[in-house]
Amino acid sequence: MLAESFDRPPARRHFASDNNAGIHPLVLAAIAAANDGHVAGYGDDPYTQRAEAAFRALLGAQARVFFTFNGTGANVVALAAAMRPYEAVICPAGAHLNVDECGAFERFAGAKLIDVAVEDGKLTPQHVEAALTGLGDPHHVQPAAISISQATEVGTVYTLGELRSLGEAAHRHGLLFHVDGARLANAAAALGVELRTLLVESGIDVATFGGTKNGLAFGEAIVLPRPHALCEALPFVRKQGAQLASKMRFIAAQFEALLHQDLWLQNAQHANAMAQLLASRTAALGVPLAYPVQSNAVFAILPREAIEPLQRERWFYEWDAKRCIVRWMTAFDTTEDDVHAFADAVAKVVRTTPPLPEQRAPA
Ligand SMILES: Cc1ncc(COP(=O)(O)O)c(C=O)c1O
């Protein structure tokens, strides 16, 4: 697939992934500005102090933050800090943690994931209750946490009510409530609620706040909205997990720029708006959507024969080959012109490709 993508004609912006986008100019400027003189390493520097203060301004004075290089590291470090080897994390089967992180959690934490089949990417309290089996029985792993993604891997967004009931269910059973927030900004933008409300009112214990998909070169933050026993272990687990940056100032400076005047929110609002535009253009073509478009992802069902020709025009991933579901992602730098040009390309291939018999509506 890599070789193929080298062969394809150059496309400045496509719809494959939000982490295929570049760096927001203000973030790039902040990296350049931080490239000045020497400061202490490993986070003991003024950039990190300012970025942590910016997170506290956003999340509340009690919040704690730990910067990491990437999303996989942030998930693994946050959860590993909470786990004993005979414990387990309940998560949706499609969780990035479960299917896209090469077993990093299992290897690093030495613990188990209990993956649950869900609808629309969302775990419910009923799923959690059903997964709580073998409690106290030494023949079975002991669930110690739940992990969800907000926004989910299929672009849907948990409502505040859904989060609250999940938080209640988790805490009723003494489970840590972890959120993979690689796209937390997009979820907050979609819900139109303050990040503090989203995290604190729903009872989330620990979340990641994604930077990479929202305009950073690299960098994620593990955030805890209020003090938690986890904070004791996190600095050590982050270092063991190779996620403690020696030149921390270059992650911190990026976050400082992202949090300044709500750039994170503007970026996410823009990406979400571009997804809505793409969804409305493709829906007008009669292209069905596999999931509701609630953040910056559009999952469309295309005629099988249309997928490859369209991929040749502008690269994107086939999400579910069997069901002909493709994933299109928008980013902070997607323009309306990009969306219209892509939707025109979709229109062209869909018009010239008859649906296969199994994709035709029943007579
Ligand atoms: C939901 C989700 N979580 C975590 C990650 C991991 O991020 P990284 O690739 O930086 O490790 C991704 C990246 O695609 C993601 O989509």
Ligand as a Chemical Component Dictionary entry (heavy atoms), coordinates in Angstrom:
data_LIG
# 
_chem_comp.id                   LIG 
_chem_comp.type                 NON-POLYMER 
_chem_comp.pdbx_formal_charge   0 
_chem_comp.three_letter_code    LIG 
# 
loop_
_chem_comp_atom.comp_id 
_chem_comp_atom.atom_id 
_chem_comp_atom.alt_atom_id 
_chem_comp_atom.type_symbol 
_chem_comp_atom.charge 
_chem_comp_atom.model_Cartn_x 
_chem_comp_atom.model_Cartn_y 
_chem_comp_atom.model_Cartn_z 
_chem_comp_atom.pdbx_ordinal 
LIG C1 C1 C 0 -8.883 7.263 18.210 1  
LIG C2 C2 C 0 -7.384 7.250 18.138 2  
LIG N1 N1 N 0 -6.683 7.057 19.251 3  
LIG C3 C3 C 0 -5.347 7.037 19.256 4  
LIG C4 C4 C 0 -4.630 7.221 18.105 5  
LIG C5 C5 C 0 -3.131 7.055 18.179 6  
LIG O1 O1 O 0 -2.382 8.087 17.792 7  
LIG P1 P1 P 0 -0.851 7.877 17.334 8  
LIG O2 O2 O 0 -0.902 7.436 15.918 9  
LIG O3 O3 O 0 -0.320 9.256 17.535 10 
LIG O4 O4 O 0 -0.202 6.891 18.223 11 
LIG C6 C6 C 0 -5.309 7.446 16.895 12 
LIG C7 C7 C 0 -4.547 7.668 15.635 13 
LIG O5 O5 O 0 -4.991 7.469 14.558 14 
LIG C8 C8 C 0 -6.735 7.457 16.910 15 
LIG O6 O6 O 0 -7.431 7.616 15.789 16 
# 
loop_
_chem_comp_bond.comp_id 
_chem_comp_bond.atom_id_1 
_chem_comp_bond.atom_id_2 
_chem_comp_bond.value_order 
_chem_comp_bond.pdbx_ordinal 
LIG C1 C2 SING 1  
LIG C2 N1 SING 2  
LIG C2 C8 DOUB 3  
LIG N1 C3 DOUB 4  
LIG C3 C4 SING 5  
LIG C4 C5 SING 6  
LIG C4 C6 DOUB 7  
LIG C5 O1 SING 8  
LIG O1 P1 SING 9  
LIG P1 O2 DOUB 10 
LIG P1 O3 SING 11 
LIG P1 O4 SING 12 
LIG C6 C7 SING 13 
LIG C6 C8 SING 14 
LIG C7 O5 DOUB 15 
LIG C8 O6 SING 16 
# 
